[in-house]
Amino acid sequence: MANSSPEQGERAAAIRVQDRQARAMFLDLRRPESIAELVPAVRQAFGRIDILVNSVGIIRRGPIEAVSPEDRDAMMAVNLRGAFLLCRAVGRELIARKHGKIVNVSSNISQVLQPHRGTYAVTQAGLPHLTRVLALEWAPHGINVNAIAPAPTITELNRKFFEDHPEDLKARTQSIPLGRLGAPEDYVGVAVFLASRASDFVTGQTYFVDGGSNLI
Ligand SMILES: NC(=O)c1ccc[n+]([C@@H]2O[C@H](COP(=O)([O-])OP(=O)(O)OC[C@H]3O[C@@H](n4cnc5c(N)ncnc54)[C@H](OP(=O)(O)O)[C@@H]3O)[C@@H](O)[C@H]2O)c1
């Protein structure tokens, strides 16, 4: 578990309460030197790395013609360049062990377009392709690389935006055939599958867990 917020520290504590080991660490995906500290720190704390779940992302909304180069660069730096750097750092460790699972979190917006999120969509569309590329290159090393594409789900990423734009929230909900937004719990099953031996013969895939939004 690695990122910058105190909330992650609380989540790690909640895991430890259940008699499991967990540790929160600061990580800035924009900085390769920050990522470089992660692998040795995890190795020291837990002995090895088996699984990477990359669920990091930021969003800046607005019509394409109004998006600033700075906002575009910020999304690319975290969502796509950061994903590449993180997968590369952990992948080197998994290659050495000849075993491992990587799960990238992309978005249904990689296929299902939504207004005023175009630049974010481009970063998310890069993740399934990065996942396929890594899956092919690292298959000989016994590493499975897959992705999950969630539907809109109320989290810190969009809570305030949806509060301020109820019409957008309504449109997003109506765009999902199963009739509701996603909930964090909706992604647990596929994440556990992709992190477990049950998916040993699956690689390079992106699972749309999106209430059917990609059907229309
Ligand atoms: N929520 C949705 O509707 C939705 C839909 C489809 C896909 N997704 C994707 O799901 C993933 C998780 O998002 P979420 O909805 O759970 O949003 P979230 O609660 O905002 O989580 C995003 C995480 O990314 C971390 N982060 C941001 N910048 C970082 C950086 N430079 N270095 C390291 N960590 C950084 C954040 O840490 P801090 O809290 O410390 O900033 C936070 O833990 C993202 O990839 C997102 O694109 C979300």
Ligand as a Chemical Component Dictionary entry (heavy atoms), coordinates in Angstrom:
data_LIG
# 
_chem_comp.id                   LIG 
_chem_comp.type                 NON-POLYMER 
_chem_comp.pdbx_formal_charge   0 
_chem_comp.three_letter_code    LIG 
# 
loop_
_chem_comp_atom.comp_id 
_chem_comp_atom.atom_id 
_chem_comp_atom.alt_atom_id 
_chem_comp_atom.type_symbol 
_chem_comp_atom.charge 
_chem_comp_atom.model_Cartn_x 
_chem_comp_atom.model_Cartn_y 
_chem_comp_atom.model_Cartn_z 
_chem_comp_atom.pdbx_ordinal 
LIG N1  N1  N 0  -13.651 6.930  -9.287  1  
LIG C1  C1  C 0  -13.994 6.669  -10.548 2  
LIG O1  O1  O 0  -15.090 7.041  -11.022 3  
LIG C2  C2  C 0  -13.060 5.903  -11.428 4  
LIG C3  C3  C 0  -13.579 5.331  -12.592 5  
LIG C4  C4  C 0  -12.730 4.614  -13.424 6  
LIG C5  C5  C 0  -11.398 4.492  -13.091 7  
LIG N2  N2  N 1  -10.903 5.067  -11.952 8  
LIG C6  C6  C 0  -9.485  4.875  -11.657 9  
LIG O2  O2  O 0  -9.388  4.178  -10.432 10 
LIG C7  C7  C 0  -8.119  4.449  -9.831  11 
LIG C8  C8  C 0  -8.347  4.802  -8.369  12 
LIG O3  O3  O 0  -9.049  6.035  -8.313  13 
LIG P1  P1  P 0  -10.099 6.350  -7.169  14 
LIG O4  O4  O 0  -11.406 6.572  -7.811  15 
LIG O5  O5  O -1 -9.977  5.381  -6.064  16 
LIG O6  O6  O 0  -9.618  7.814  -6.746  17 
LIG P2  P2  P 0  -8.847  8.291  -5.440  18 
LIG O7  O7  O 0  -9.582  7.878  -4.229  19 
LIG O8  O8  O 0  -8.586  9.743  -5.668  20 
LIG O9  O9  O 0  -7.498  7.441  -5.530  21 
LIG C9  C9  C 0  -6.449  7.831  -6.368  22 
LIG C10 C10 C 0  -5.172  7.513  -5.646  23 
LIG O10 O10 O 0  -4.062  7.956  -6.433  24 
LIG C11 C11 C 0  -3.118  8.522  -5.525  25 
LIG N3  N3  N 0  -2.214  9.451  -6.209  26 
LIG C12 C12 C 0  -2.520  10.569 -6.894  27 
LIG N4  N4  N 0  -1.401  11.143 -7.370  28 
LIG C13 C13 C 0  -0.362  10.355 -6.981  29 
LIG C14 C14 C 0  1.038   10.405 -7.165  30 
LIG N5  N5  N 0  1.634   11.408 -7.850  31 
LIG N6  N6  N 0  1.801   9.434  -6.643  32 
LIG C15 C15 C 0  1.237   8.423  -5.937  33 
LIG N7  N7  N 0  -0.097  8.301  -5.720  34 
LIG C16 C16 C 0  -0.879  9.270  -6.237  35 
LIG C17 C17 C 0  -3.974  9.234  -4.510  36 
LIG O11 O11 O 0  -3.218  9.499  -3.361  37 
LIG P3  P3  P 0  -3.598  10.757 -2.418  38 
LIG O12 O12 O 0  -4.921  10.398 -1.819  39 
LIG O13 O13 O 0  -2.498  10.800 -1.459  40 
LIG O14 O14 O 0  -3.674  11.933 -3.315  41 
LIG C18 C18 C 0  -5.079  8.204  -4.290  42 
LIG O15 O15 O 0  -4.701  7.244  -3.342  43 
LIG C19 C19 C 0  -7.499  5.580  -10.651 44 
LIG O16 O16 O 0  -6.577  4.997  -11.565 45 
LIG C20 C20 C 0  -8.672  6.142  -11.433 46 
LIG O17 O17 O 0  -8.259  6.748  -12.628 47 
LIG C21 C21 C 0  -11.717 5.742  -11.110 48 
# 
loop_
_chem_comp_bond.comp_id 
_chem_comp_bond.atom_id_1 
_chem_comp_bond.atom_id_2 
_chem_comp_bond.value_order 
_chem_comp_bond.pdbx_ordinal 
LIG N1  C1  SING 1  
LIG C1  O1  DOUB 2  
LIG C1  C2  SING 3  
LIG C2  C3  SING 4  
LIG C2  C21 DOUB 5  
LIG C3  C4  DOUB 6  
LIG C4  C5  SING 7  
LIG C5  N2  DOUB 8  
LIG N2  C6  SING 9  
LIG N2  C21 SING 10 
LIG C6  O2  SING 11 
LIG C6  C20 SING 12 
LIG O2  C7  SING 13 
LIG C7  C8  SING 14 
LIG C7  C19 SING 15 
LIG C8  O3  SING 16 
LIG O3  P1  SING 17 
LIG P1  O4  DOUB 18 
LIG P1  O5  SING 19 
LIG P1  O6  SING 20 
LIG O6  P2  SING 21 
LIG P2  O7  DOUB 22 
LIG P2  O8  SING 23 
LIG P2  O9  SING 24 
LIG O9  C9  SING 25 
LIG C9  C10 SING 26 
LIG C10 O10 SING 27 
LIG C10 C18 SING 28 
LIG O10 C11 SING 29 
LIG C11 N3  SING 30 
LIG C11 C17 SING 31 
LIG N3  C12 SING 32 
LIG N3  C16 SING 33 
LIG C12 N4  DOUB 34 
LIG N4  C13 SING 35 
LIG C13 C14 SING 36 
LIG C13 C16 DOUB 37 
LIG C14 N5  SING 38 
LIG C14 N6  DOUB 39 
LIG N6  C15 SING 40 
LIG C15 N7  DOUB 41 
LIG N7  C16 SING 42 
LIG C17 O11 SING 43 
LIG C17 C18 SING 44 
LIG O11 P3  SING 45 
LIG P3  O12 DOUB 46 
LIG P3  O13 SING 47 
LIG P3  O14 SING 48 
LIG C18 O15 SING 49 
LIG C19 O16 SING 50 
LIG C19 C20 SING 51 
LIG C20 O17 SING 52 
# 
